[in-house]
Structure formats: C-alpha cells, structure tokens
C-alpha cells in the first residue's frame, strides 16, 4: 500500500510532505522533502505554536505539498486553513 501512495503522490507532482504526528516515519526521503512536526494528534493539543514555522516552510516550497496527520483529529486541515488564511488575500471578518 505504501508503494501505491508513493507512485500516486509523485504522479500528481508532490515534492514536499508535511508530517504532523508523533513517531511517524518518512518512508521515502529520497523522493520527497519532509518537514516533520512531532505533535500529539489529540483534540486538546496546542498546535498554534507550529503555525508560523509551517507557514514559513510552506512559503519556500517550489513544488506541491501534501500535509497529513496521524489519527484524523483534523490537524492537517487546521494547518491547511492556516496556510490559506496567511498566504491568500482573503478577509474573514
């Protein structure tokens, strides 16, 4: 299954992977550049302190980025929205 995802990610042009989780592995360091944030994927985890470092990292990526978390507590979606709100000229007031 892991090989399937490597091929799929490469086929859509992913060059970077942001990993949000604890003790997750970067399976293909020769194929993707990884940014690993060791955050516990639980509901009450304080993730705000990681937003700026991820936004800075993301703003320097030349290709496409895939963001994933560990247990589906929506941390990846939270980071994606933080990037969108920071990088795009939207007003959410």
N, C-alpha and C positions, 0 to 999 in steps of 0.2 A: 504494500500500500504506500509506503514511504517513497519508493521509486516512482510510483504513479504521480504523486504530488510534485516531485522534483521536475518531472517532464512537463506537467501542467503549468507550473509556475514559470518555467523557462519559456514555454510556448506563448505565454501572454506577456513576456518581456519583463518579468520581475527580476530586479537586480539586487534589491535590499530587503531584508526581513527584520522587522522589529518584534522581539520576543518579550512578552510580558508574563512572567511567571517565575516560579521558584524551582530550580534544578531542572530546567528544560534544556534540551540539547540542540546544538546547531549541527544538524545532520550533514549538511553539505557546505562546509566553509570554503571549499574550492570553487563553488558555483555561485554563492550569494555572499554579500557582505551583511553581517549580522550586527544588530545592536540589541544587547540583552539587558533588560531591566528586571532585576530579581525582586519582584513584588509578589506578595502572597495574594492569590486570587480569591479573596473573600470579600463579602459585602462591605464590611466596615474598615477596610484598608484605606489609608490616606494616600491617594495617588496624585494629589495636586502637586507635590514636590517634584514629580517626574515630568510634568507637562513641559516646562521650559527646556530641559535637556533634550527631550524628544523632538520638540519643535525645531530646535537648533540643528539637531541631527537631520531631521527630515528636510529642512531648507537647503541642505548641502548635497542632497541626493541628486544624481544626474539622470537616473533611470526611474523605474517604477518600484513602489514599495508595498510589501504585504505586511500587515500587522495582525498578530494573533496573541491570544491569552491562553490561560491554562484550563480553566474549568467552566468557561461560559458565563462569568459574572458580569459581562459587558465592559470589562476594562478595555478591550481593543476598540470597541465602539466609542467609549469615552475619549480615548486618545485620538481617534479619527475625527471626532467632532471638535476637539481642542485644536487640532491642526487646521481644520477647515475654518474655524472661527478666527484663528490667528492670521492665516495666510490669505484669506479671501476678503474682499472689501464688503462684507455684509454688516448690517446693523441689526442687532437682535433686541432692540429696545421697543 
